[in-house]
Amino acid sequence: MRFLALCLLFLIFISKISFSFLAIPSQISMLVFQYGLHPYLNIILNFVIGLPIMYFVLGNSSRIKKMRPSYRSMLFLLMMGFFLETLLQGIFTEENRRGFFSWAALASTGWLILIFGVFIPSFLNLKTMLHFISHWSLALVGISLGMWLLYPELVFKGGRYVGVFKHIPHMVTCATLGVVFTLGRLSEVTSGFKRLLLLMGIGLSFFSLVLTGTRSALLAALFAVMLWVLKLPSCRPAISYFKYSLLLFFAVVLLLFGKSMGSYAYGIATGKQALFEREAQDGVASRFLEIERGWGYFQTSPWIGRGLLAKFSGNEGLDVRSYNSFKDPHNIFVSAGVVGGWPFIWWTGIFLVLLMGFAIKALTSENAGLHVMAIYILVQIPILVIYHWHLSLGGMADRIYWLVFGYLALASESHSNESRDFSSATGRL
């Protein structure tokens, strides 16, 4: 089962890699799409590999009970709500009358939530998952930067740095994981050479985020490092000196350059200033336009929503080619309204509060891996709020988010036990 779970984690990365450098066609039937794994094939593989995991976990019911009751209750309400709304949407919304696609979308979303949000966290050791994700994130960041030096024309799409991935969000997710998840390995490493390698990996991941020009992800990664440093135990004088020196450094920088930095940040947000190679863009105005457009679409069906298929493509089609980023409401509450109406909006508000509670509680635990999960969620919640709900089994960030949700929802005793039982397993990764 452990091997199958790691296969699913590896599929998160491999499903979003572009193999255009191998001179393969852009599309081959249901095998290849946009020079990489076809979304339909990715979903099929997730179901096939995930089925044995589901039977294993359900056959050991005590594993499900590791999840906090509040988390299990929220997921049950969500799935029941989606089921009822899919029934009603098939009756009252025209684009959902093609029943097969609506129910297929529901099955795909349910599988995402169950496999990554419940089944894998309930039996796969947190440290094993953390090391595995960090390892492959750093590897793909390194390969992407290597290709940038050798074949720069292959790693840019539409003027944006995408590395070896199909689209920029996947590169951003990979680089962010390369920063945040690798922090969890630093505190466990005793070898100075290995620590230096991990620090270099974090530095290269930061550089990749700079190349993408993604402002929110870069800030989130910086805040994650700050939170991790503050959370470091101060039993040794060197660590205490490092923490307080870092705080003093940031205080001096803010005191001396705070006004200039604020003006620069405001200029980036409002499109008066470019961020590195990325064109200047008025992010504030464009966000409000997207929210207004999404809110207008939500109001066409405010109580049952327009369905999972309408998340990005509006009412312009239900095929993999119908994705249109301009249909993304860029606000998690408006996104929830488009998908599931007012019930999903209320559920979203309660769930975000619950997540923050889990994260804050995790920061008080003695599990270093759990600290990283908490830090990841705390710095990602603002990004979640200004983007959308991640409910796609084919999405890279979607699977990572639900994976982290699941580990945060585990009872603290489970993490304590796994820290003792699996401490030797991490060395092999």
Stockholm file with secondary structure:
# STOCKHOLM 1.0

chainA/1-429         MRFLALCLLFLIFISKISFSFLAIPSQISMLVFQYGLHPYLNIILNFVIGLPIMYFVLGNSSRIKKMRPSYRSMLFLLMMGFFLETLLQGIFTEENRRGFFSWAALASTGWLILIFGVFIPSFLNLKTMLHFISHWSLALVGISLGMWLLYPELVFKGGRYVGVFKHIPHMVTCATLGVVFTLGRLSEVTSGFKRLLLLMGIGLSFFSLVLTGTRSALLAALFAVMLWVLKLPSCRPAISYFKYSLLLFFAVVLLLFGKSMGSYAYGIATGKQALFEREAQDGVASRFLEIERGWGYFQTSPWIGRGLLAKFSGNEGLDVRSYNSFKDPHNIFVSAGVVGGWPFIWWTGIFLVLLMGFAIKALTSENAGLHVMAIYILVQIPILVIYHWHLSLGGMADRIYWLVFGYLALASESHSNESRDFSSATGRL
#=GR chainA/1-429 SS CHHHHHHHHHHHHHTTBCCGGGTCCSEETTTEETTEECHHHHHHHHHHHHHHHHHHHHHSHHHHTTBCHHHHHHHHHHHHHHHHHHHHHHHHCGGGCSHHHHHHHHHHHHHHHHIIIIIHHHHSCHHHHHHHHHHHHHHHHHHHHHHHHHCGGGSEETTEECTTBSSHHHHHHHHHHHHHHHHHHHTTCCCHHHHHHHHHHHHHHHHHHHHHTCHHHHHHHHHHHHHHHHHSCCCSHHHHHHHHHHHHHHHHHHHHHHHHHHHHHHHHHBTSSCBTTBCCCBHHHHHHHHHHHHHHHHTTSTTTCSCTTHHHHTTSCSSGGGCCGGGCCSSHHHHHHHHHHHHHHHHHHHHHHHHHHHHHHHHTSSCHHHHHHHHHHHHHHHHHHHSCCCCCTTCHHHHHHHHHHHHHTBCHHHHHHHHHHSTTGGGGC
#=GC SS_cons         CHHHHHHHHHHHHHTTBCCGGGTCCSEETTTEETTEECHHHHHHHHHHHHHHHHHHHHHSHHHHTTBCHHHHHHHHHHHHHHHHHHHHHHHHCGGGCSHHHHHHHHHHHHHHHHIIIIIHHHHSCHHHHHHHHHHHHHHHHHHHHHHHHHCGGGSEETTEECTTBSSHHHHHHHHHHHHHHHHHHHTTCCCHHHHHHHHHHHHHHHHHHHHHTCHHHHHHHHHHHHHHHHHSCCCSHHHHHHHHHHHHHHHHHHHHHHHHHHHHHHHHHBTSSCBTTBCCCBHHHHHHHHHHHHHHHHTTSTTTCSCTTHHHHTTSCSSGGGCCGGGCCSSHHHHHHHHHHHHHHHHHHHHHHHHHHHHHHHHTSSCHHHHHHHHHHHHHHHHHHHSCCCCCTTCHHHHHHHHHHHHHTBCHHHHHHHHHHSTTGGGGC
//
